[in-house]
Amino acid sequence: QVQLVESGGGLVQPGGSLRLSCTASGFTFSDCRMSWYRQVPGKERELVATISSTGGSRNYADSVQGRFAISRDNAKKSVYLEMNSLKVEDTAVYYCAASAGRYWGQGTQVTVSS
């Protein structure tokens, strides 16, 4: 059974940091490109960051470039999103996804508010 389980969301003040984690099971994690998306109610899901299967290639949305960092640990079947200098507009439900959306996690809420 394929599972992607996110954790690490929460409430943080503007300028703060959070680290999201996503742990996979049920498929060959090390073969898959992994991504983080986010979605705000009433808006389309937005691709935030992507990392290649080996971790050698990473891409970011312009809105998070320089503030967020995606990483992975294939031995732990996990992908991470380090989020720094958070802004109110980063508030969303964050999802991890495998292979361009073939598999999805359930999402974790990130709220940036003073």
C-alpha positions as CSV (number, residue, x, y, z in Angstrom):
1,Q,0.0,0.0,0.0
2,V,1.4,3.3,-1.1
3,Q,1.7,5.9,1.7
4,L,3.1,9.4,1.9
5,V,2.8,10.9,5.4
6,E,3.7,14.6,5.9
7,S,4.5,16.2,9.3
8,G,5.9,19.3,10.7
9,G,3.3,21.9,9.8
10,G,2.0,24.4,12.4
11,L,1.6,28.0,13.3
12,V,4.6,30.3,13.0
13,Q,5.1,34.0,13.0
14,P,6.2,35.9,9.9
15,G,10.0,35.6,9.5
16,G,10.0,32.3,11.3
17,S,11.0,28.8,10.1
18,L,9.5,25.4,9.8
19,R,10.7,22.0,8.5
20,L,8.3,19.7,6.8
21,S,8.9,16.0,6.5
22,C,7.3,13.4,4.3
23,T,8.0,9.7,4.7
24,A,7.1,7.2,2.0
25,S,6.3,3.5,1.9
26,G,4.9,1.1,-0.6
27,F,6.9,2.1,-3.6
28,T,10.6,2.5,-4.7
29,F,11.2,5.9,-3.2
30,S,14.8,6.1,-4.5
31,D,13.5,5.9,-8.1
32,C,11.1,8.8,-7.8
33,R,11.4,12.5,-8.3
34,M,9.7,14.1,-5.3
35,S,7.9,17.4,-5.0
36,W,6.2,19.7,-2.5
37,Y,3.0,21.4,-3.5
38,R,0.8,23.8,-1.6
39,Q,-2.8,24.9,-1.9
40,V,-4.9,27.7,-0.5
41,P,-8.7,27.2,-0.5
42,G,-10.2,28.5,-3.7
43,K,-6.9,28.4,-5.6
44,E,-5.1,25.9,-7.7
45,R,-2.5,23.7,-6.2
46,E,1.0,25.3,-6.7
47,L,4.2,23.4,-7.2
48,V,6.7,24.7,-4.6
49,A,9.8,22.6,-5.1
50,T,11.1,19.4,-6.8
51,I,14.1,17.2,-6.2
52,S,15.4,14.5,-8.5
53,S,15.6,10.9,-7.5
54,T,19.3,11.2,-6.5
55,G,19.0,14.7,-5.0
56,G,21.3,16.1,-7.6
57,S,18.8,18.5,-9.2
58,R,16.4,20.8,-7.4
59,N,13.9,23.4,-8.6
60,Y,11.9,26.0,-6.9
61,A,8.9,28.3,-7.6
62,D,10.0,31.9,-7.9
63,S,7.9,32.7,-4.9
64,V,10.0,30.6,-2.5
65,Q,13.5,30.7,-4.2
66,G,16.1,31.6,-1.7
67,R,13.9,30.9,1.3
68,F,12.9,27.3,1.0
69,A,15.2,24.2,0.5
70,I,14.1,20.7,-0.5
71,S,16.2,17.7,0.4
72,R,15.8,14.0,0.7
73,D,17.3,10.9,2.4
74,N,16.7,7.8,0.3
75,A,17.8,5.6,3.1
76,K,15.0,6.9,5.3
77,K,12.6,7.2,2.3
78,S,12.0,10.8,3.3
79,V,11.8,14.2,1.7
80,Y,12.0,17.5,3.5
81,L,11.2,21.1,3.0
82,E,13.1,23.6,5.0
83,M,11.1,26.9,5.0
84,N,12.8,30.1,6.2
85,S,11.8,33.7,6.3
86,L,8.1,32.7,6.2
87,K,5.6,35.1,5.0
88,V,1.8,35.4,5.5
89,E,1.3,34.4,1.9
90,D,3.1,31.1,2.5
91,T,0.0,30.0,4.5
92,A,-1.4,26.9,2.8
93,V,-1.8,23.1,3.1
94,Y,1.5,21.6,2.0
95,Y,1.5,18.2,0.2
96,C,4.3,16.0,-0.8
97,A,4.0,14.1,-4.1
98,A,5.9,11.4,-5.9
99,S,6.5,11.1,-9.6
100,A,4.8,14.3,-10.7
101,G,1.7,13.6,-8.8
102,R,1.3,9.8,-9.1
103,Y,1.1,9.5,-5.4
104,W,0.1,12.2,-2.8
105,G,0.2,12.7,0.9
106,Q,-2.7,13.9,3.0
107,G,-1.2,17.3,3.5
108,T,-0.1,19.4,6.5
109,Q,-1.3,22.8,7.4
110,V,1.2,25.7,7.6
111,T,-0.1,29.0,9.0
112,V,2.0,32.1,9.1
113,S,0.4,34.7,11.3
114,S,1.3,37.2,14.0
